[in-house]
Amino acid sequence: MALAIQSGPGSADASAAPSKTILERVIAQGFVRCGIDMTPGFSGISESGAVTGFDVDFCRAVAAAALGDPDAIRTSRVSTRHKFDAVRTGDLDVAFGMTTWTFTRDTELGVAFPAVTFYDGQGFMTWADAGIATPADIQGPVCVQKGTTSESTLADLLAGRAGVTMMPATSSEDKFNAFAERRCAVVTGDRSELAAQRSRRTADPDAWVLLPGTISREPLGPVVVAGDAQWFAIVRWAMLVPMIAEARGLTSGSVATVPAKDGEMRRLLGDEPDFGAALGLKPTWARRIVESVGSYEEIFTRNLGQLGLDRGENALWRDGGLIYAPPLR
């Protein structure tokens, strides 16, 4: 299986032509290839036919940094089961979607997780008339997607518990179809996914009820191939810049007017000539991100506000959340 970058023991023979870095490949092809999963709010098609969403905005941030053009992206729908292979083989430059950063995925699959863009947790959703008020009340089959952390977490939870079974589905779509057809009274997944599907599929959002609490920690973010430190850093900082922008009060609308009062703000605004050179980026890479997609608050509100999700753990650290970025220096 070919990787974009080979390094360390077992790498290609020294006489072979060196592989391109992912940044070189992206520049040559003229766009960034991003995997998405079409979860409402995170990725989807607008009425005008444009691909939009929380994950799509972060894909655009990568393109803004790497190419200077946030619209230089190509998106492909990919399932959780296939996205890791697609990243490893070079079919995708970066994969987004409801992908939890776990030990096994980080150490055994040949991929890497540059940053967390959304903190989530696995929850349950049921029909309002099902008589289920808490997870302890659940009986019968629970719809869950195969090959996900939700499946393994649910299996651990149900070990030794009588009266509850798993009804595995091959895709998120199949899982929610089964729930909508009442083949299961309960469906499980990340709470953001449950809220997104409730918003998409029900005219009456009160008909489907999110049960209180979560049964897991689900840090979600982009996935890249392991071994290319330059691309890993580019994607990581493309995720972090909107967080820094929010912390500094910088928005897409204020970039042109905010004065560069200190070093970090100068770097955000592209006023330091060599900033980004170590990654092969132009000095204005961070500015292009903020101009294009805005601060983290803008990205969250624009895409996820319609789902009725509050910021919660996705608020800045100073507001009681977990969103925190290292200094831009």
N, C-alpha and C positions, 0 to 999 in steps of 0.2 A: 504494500500500500504506500503510495508516494505521499510524502509530506512536502509542504511548501518550503520548510527549512529542515535540514538535517544537521545535527551537531552531536558532539560527544562520542562515546564508544559506539561502534556500529554504524557510523556515518558513512556517506558515500566515499568511494575511493578518491584520493587527492587528485588523481589525474582526470577525473570526470569534471565536466563543466559545472561551475558552482550554480546552485539553485538561486533563483531570484528571491529577494526578501518579499514579504507580502506587500510592503509599501511600494516596492518597484513594480510588482504585479498589478497593484491597484492603479498606479500612475499609467502603466502601459495600457490597461484596459479602459481607463477613463472613468471608472465608477467603482463604488463599493457594493459588493453583493451581500445583502443582509437576509438572513432567514427570519421569518415571522410566523405566528401561529393563528392569526385572525381572531384573537380574543377581543371582544368589544372593549373599546377604550384603549387597548394596548396596540392593536393594529386592525385595520379594516379599510373598506372602500367607502369614500364619501359620496354624496349625491352627485358631485361633479366628476366622479370617477377617479379622484386622487387617492393614493394610499396615505392614510393618516393614522395617528395614534401615539401613545406614550413611547412605545418601543421604536416606532418609525421616526419620531423626533430625535431619539438618541442615535439611530442609524444616520440621520441627517447631520447630527453633530460630528460623527466620525468623518463623513464626507467633507464637511466644512473644514475640519482640521487637516485632513490628508490631501485634499484636492482644492480647497478654497471654494468649493461649490456644494452647498447643501442638497441640491437637487440631483447631484451625480450619484444616484443610488439605483440599484436593481433589487427588488424584493421578491422572495420566493416563499411560498407557504411550505412549512416543513414541520413534521410531527416531532415530539420529544424523542421518540425512538430512533429517528433518522438524523436529527440535527448534528449529533456528535460525529457521525461518519462523514456528513457533508462538510463539516469544518475541517476534519482531519485530512480528507482527500483534496481539499482546495476548491470544492464546488461552492463553498460559501467563504467569505472573508471574515464574517462575524455572524453569530446566530443570537437572536433575541427570543422572547417568548417566555412562557411560564416555566423557567428552568431554574431549579434550586441548586445552589452551590452546596455540594456535599463532599465529604472526605473521599468516598469511592470515585465519584466523577472527577475530582481534582487530581487523583493520584493514579488512576488505572485506565483512563480512557484516552490519554494523549491530548487532552484539551486543558485550557486554563480559564480561570474566571477573573477578569481584570478588576471588577468593582461590583458593588451591590447598588442597584438603582431603585429597588422597591423591596421593602420589608413586609412579608406576608406571613400567614399562618394557615394551616389546614383547618377547615371548618366543615359544617354540615348545613344543608338546606333541605327543608321539607315542605309539604303542602300544609297550608294553614288549617285545613280540616282533618289532618292526620292524627291529631291528639298527641303530638310529640312536642314537648316543651324544652327538653334538655337532651344532650347526647345520651344520658343514662336511660332515657325512655325508648331509645331506638330498638325496634324489633324487625325481623324479616330481612330482605335483601337491601344492600346499600350499593348504589351505582358508583363505580370508580373506574378510572382510565388505566388500562394496562401499561406497564413499563414506566410508571411515574413514581415519585416519592410518596404520593398520596396512597398508592396501592400498598407499598411496603409498610408505611406508617399505620395504615388501617389494619393490615394483617397482624402487626405487633399488638395493636390495641384489642383486637378481637380474639387473640389467642386464649383459649379456654373459656370464652364467653358463649353461652348457649343462646340460641334463638336469633342470632344475627349472622348473616352470610354476606359474602361479597358477590356482586354481579359485575364482572369485568367487561369493559367496552374497549374496542380497539382505538377509538378516538374520542376527543372531547365532544364532538358533535354527536356521536353515537350514544355517549353517556347521557347527555342532556335530552336526546330524543327519547331514550328509555324512561327517564324521569318524567318528561312531559306526558308520556303515554301511561304513566302510573304503573309501569312494570316494577318500579321500586318506589317506596315511599320517601326515601332519603337519598340524596346525592352528596358526594364529598369531593373536595378539591380546595385549592387556595381560595380564601374568602374573597379576594378580588375577582377571581374567575366566577365564583358563584354570584356575586353582585352584578357582574357584567352580563352574565347570561339571563339573570332575572330581568335586567333592564331591557335586554334585546327580545326576549321571548314572551313576556307576559304583558298584556294590556293593563292588567291590574297587579301592580307590584306587591300588593298585600296578600295575593294568593300564594306566593312562595315566601317562606319565612327562613331567614338566617338564624340558626340556633346560636346561643351565646357561647363565647369561648373558642379557643383553638386547641388542637392536639399536637401541634408541631411548630417549629420555627422554619420559615421558608424564605431565606434571603435570595432574591431573584436578581439576575443581571445577565449581561452578554457573555458569550462563550467564544474563545478564539483557540486556534491550534497552539499546543504547547511548543516551545522551542524558539520562537521569534520574539526576543525581548523588546525589540523596537516596536513592533506592531502591538504587542501587549501593552506597552506604555502609552502608545498613541490612543488606543481604545480606552484605557483606564482614565487618562486625563481628559478625553472627550466626554466621559461620563461625569467627571468631577467638576469641570469648569462651570456648568450650570448651578451646581451646589454652591460653589464659591461665589458666583454672581449673586445668588439670593442672599447669602450672608453679608455681602458688601452692598446690597441695595441696588444692584445693577440689573436693568431689564433690557429687553430688545429695543424698547422705545427710548431709553435714556443713554444708550451707548454714545451717540453723537454729541451729547451735551454735558455729560459728567466729566469734571476735571480729573486729571491723573494726579491725585494728591500724595500718593506714596508709591513705593516700588511694586507692590502687588497690583495696584490699580493700573500702573503703567503697563505691566505685563498683560493684564486683562484687556487693555485697550490697544495693545499692539505697538506701544511706543518704545520698546527696547529692541534695538536692531538685531541682536543675536539670539533672542529668546525663541527657543524651539529648534535651533540649529542642530542640537545634539540628537534630535529625533528626525531630522530631515524635513522639518516643517518651516514654513514662512513665519516671520515674526508676528503676523496678524492672525495666527491660527485660532487663538482663544477668542479674539474679538469677533471673528467670523462665526464662531459657535454661538455666542450670545446674540449677535445680530440676527442669526438665522432661526434659532429655536428658543431663545430667551433664558431666563433663570429656571431653576428647578421648580419653583412655585408656579411659573407660567406654564411649564410643561404639564405639571400635575393638574392644575385647574382646567386647562384647555381640554385635556383628554379624559380625565377621571372624575372631574366634578359632576358630570352628568350621571355618574353611577351612584351618587349619594355617598361616596367614600370620604370620610374625613382624613386629615393628614395622619393622625395617630403617630405611629412609629416613624412615619415618613415626613415628620416635621423636622426642622433644624434642631440640633442638640440643645440650643439655648431656649427652645420652645417645648422641651420635653420629649423630643424625638431622637432618632438615631442617625439622621442625616448630618454627616460631618466629613469634611475634606481636609487633607493636608494642605499646608501653605503653598501658594503658587510662587515659589522662589527658588 
